[in-house]
Amino acid sequence: MLEGKRGQFSIFGFMVTAFFCVVFFAGLIYSWGLITGAMQSVGQMNEAHVGELGYVNISQAVDITFGSVNATIGNLRMVALVYILAYASILILTSLLSRMHPIWFIINLLTTLLAVIYAPIISNAYASLMQTNIFNGLLTTFSLPNTIIAHLPSVVLVIGTFMGILSFINLIRGINGEGGMPQ
């Protein structure tokens, strides 16, 4: 059923995914902190009813349930970094393993140049988000993903160059490593 089908990973997809991945995970950490804070404040207001019929210690319930998640939700910063690096690795690995017609090498070159031209737009949009103090400055805690997105044009150029080199190697190597041009 999937015979002859090829997956396509795009350098444009990498840029957009890196941006939205960090913003999504920062929003998730921020909203989880808001939910936990709201639940703890409800628990503190409920402490006035200690000893009454139907009293539930909400603060303790929040600490037991939300507390374990709060201890680990900060790891989403590392998940964002791994996600970005994995996507870059998939792009490079896909160009290493895919056989293509020689015209695609030129198209890959043009696509990389176009991506380098559009990468500063995404990088600047992310920088303006960081300056607006969205999510109470939580975006600034994503140190390595911030560095990647801040230098997105260079990162895209490096990834695109590796993709082009590996595509060119496959072009020279040909089908089954015998040399010659793929049909």
C-alpha distance (Angstrom), angle and dihedral (degrees) to the residues before:
residue distance angle dihedral
M1 . . .
L2 3.81 . .
E3 3.77 94.4 .
G4 3.79 113.1 134.4
K5 3.81 93.1 11.5
R6 3.78 118.3 127.6
G7 3.76 129.1 -159.2
Q8 3.75 118.9 -131.6
F9 3.77 124.0 -148.3
S10 3.75 115.7 -174.1
I11 3.76 133.1 -153.9
F12 3.82 86.4 -137.8
G13 3.79 88.8 56.4
F14 3.79 88.3 52.9
M15 3.79 92.6 54.7
V16 3.79 94.6 47.6
T17 3.80 93.4 42.2
A18 3.80 92.7 51.2
F19 3.80 90.6 51.6
F20 3.79 97.1 46.0
C21 3.80 94.2 40.1
V22 3.79 93.1 60.0
V23 3.81 94.0 41.3
F24 3.82 91.9 47.5
F25 3.80 94.7 49.0
A26 3.81 92.0 45.0
G27 3.80 89.2 50.9
L28 3.78 90.6 48.5
I29 3.81 92.7 51.6
Y30 3.80 91.0 45.8
S31 3.81 95.2 48.0
W32 3.79 91.6 45.7
G33 3.80 89.0 54.1
L34 3.81 90.2 50.6
I35 3.80 92.2 49.9
T36 3.79 92.3 48.2
G37 3.80 91.9 47.8
A38 3.81 91.7 49.6
M39 3.79 91.9 49.0
Q40 3.80 91.7 49.0
S41 3.80 91.7 50.2
V42 3.82 89.9 51.5
G43 3.78 87.7 51.3
Q44 3.80 91.7 51.4
M45 3.82 91.7 49.8
N46 3.80 88.9 49.1
E47 3.83 91.7 56.2
A48 3.81 88.6 83.1
H49 3.82 88.4 72.6
V50 3.83 97.1 57.6
G51 3.78 111.0 146.6
E52 3.79 95.6 16.9
L53 3.77 122.6 122.0
G54 3.82 111.3 -85.1
Y55 3.81 94.7 18.3
V56 3.79 114.0 157.8
N57 3.78 122.0 -170.8
I58 3.79 96.9 -127.6
S59 3.80 93.4 174.1
Q60 3.78 90.4 60.2
A61 3.81 91.6 45.8
V62 3.80 90.2 50.9
D63 3.80 91.7 49.2
I64 3.80 92.1 49.7
T65 3.80 97.4 45.6
F66 3.78 106.5 26.7
G67 3.79 95.2 29.7
S68 3.79 94.7 69.3
V69 3.79 90.8 49.0
N70 3.81 91.8 47.1
A71 3.79 89.5 55.2
T72 3.81 91.8 57.3
I73 3.80 105.8 29.5
G74 3.80 91.0 86.3
N75 3.80 86.8 68.8
L76 3.79 88.1 75.8
R77 3.79 85.3 85.3
M78 3.80 88.7 65.8
V79 3.82 91.0 42.7
A80 3.82 89.2 56.1
L81 3.79 91.0 51.4
V82 3.80 93.3 47.3
Y83 3.81 90.6 47.0
I84 3.81 92.0 52.7
L85 3.80 93.6 45.8
A86 3.81 91.8 45.2
Y87 3.80 91.0 52.9
A88 3.81 90.1 50.6
S89 3.80 90.2 48.6
I90 3.80 91.2 49.6
L91 3.80 90.2 52.2
I92 3.79 91.6 52.2
L93 3.81 93.9 42.2
T94 3.80 91.7 48.9
S95 3.79 91.1 54.8
L96 3.78 89.9 48.4
L97 3.79 94.3 52.2
S98 3.80 101.9 37.4
R99 3.78 123.4 89.4
M100 3.75 115.9 -148.4
H101 3.75 144.0 169.6
P102 3.85 115.6 -91.3
I103 3.81 92.5 -109.7
W104 3.80 89.0 66.8
F105 3.80 89.8 64.4
I106 3.82 89.6 62.9
I107 3.80 91.3 44.3
N108 3.81 89.1 50.6
L109 3.80 89.4 52.4
L110 3.81 92.3 50.1
T111 3.81 91.8 45.3
T112 3.80 90.7 51.7
L113 3.79 91.5 50.2
L114 3.80 90.9 48.8
A115 3.81 90.4 48.7
V116 3.81 90.7 51.1
I117 3.80 88.5 52.9
Y118 3.83 93.0 50.8
A119 3.83 96.9 39.5
P120 3.83 94.8 81.4
I121 3.80 89.5 58.4
I122 3.80 91.2 59.2
S123 3.79 91.9 40.5
N124 3.81 92.2 51.3
A125 3.81 92.1 45.9
Y126 3.79 89.1 54.0
A127 3.81 91.4 47.4
S128 3.80 90.3 52.3
L129 3.81 89.7 50.1
M130 3.79 89.4 53.5
Q131 3.81 91.3 49.7
T132 3.81 93.0 51.5
N133 3.80 88.7 62.5
I134 3.78 92.0 -126.9
F135 3.82 113.9 180.0
N136 3.84 88.7 20.1
G137 3.78 92.4 -69.9
L138 3.80 94.0 -53.3
L139 3.81 91.7 134.7
T140 3.79 89.9 68.8
T141 3.82 90.8 63.2
F142 3.82 91.0 66.7
S143 3.81 91.9 84.5
L144 3.83 104.4 169.3
P145 3.81 96.7 35.5
N146 3.82 87.4 48.9
T147 3.79 89.4 54.1
I148 3.80 91.7 49.7
I149 3.80 93.0 49.4
A150 3.81 92.8 42.7
H151 3.81 89.3 55.4
L152 3.81 94.2 36.7
P153 3.83 96.0 133.5
S154 3.81 90.9 55.5
V155 3.80 92.8 43.1
V156 3.81 91.0 50.0
L157 3.79 90.6 48.3
V158 3.82 91.8 51.4
I159 3.80 93.7 46.3
G160 3.81 92.0 45.1
T161 3.80 90.6 48.6
F162 3.79 91.6 51.9
M163 3.80 89.5 47.2
G164 3.80 90.7 51.2
I165 3.80 93.6 46.9
L166 3.79 92.5 49.4
S167 3.81 91.6 45.8
F168 3.80 89.4 50.9
I169 3.81 90.7 49.4
N170 3.80 89.0 52.9
L171 3.79 89.1 47.8
I172 3.79 91.0 55.8
R173 3.80 94.3 39.8
G174 3.79 92.3 51.0
I175 3.78 126.2 -171.8
N176 3.82 116.8 -18.2
G177 3.80 90.4 -2.6
E178 3.83 92.3 -74.6
G179 3.78 96.5 120.8
G180 3.76 126.6 -120.8
M181 3.75 132.5 94.5
P182 3.82 121.7 -57.5
Q183 3.79 114.9 -115.5
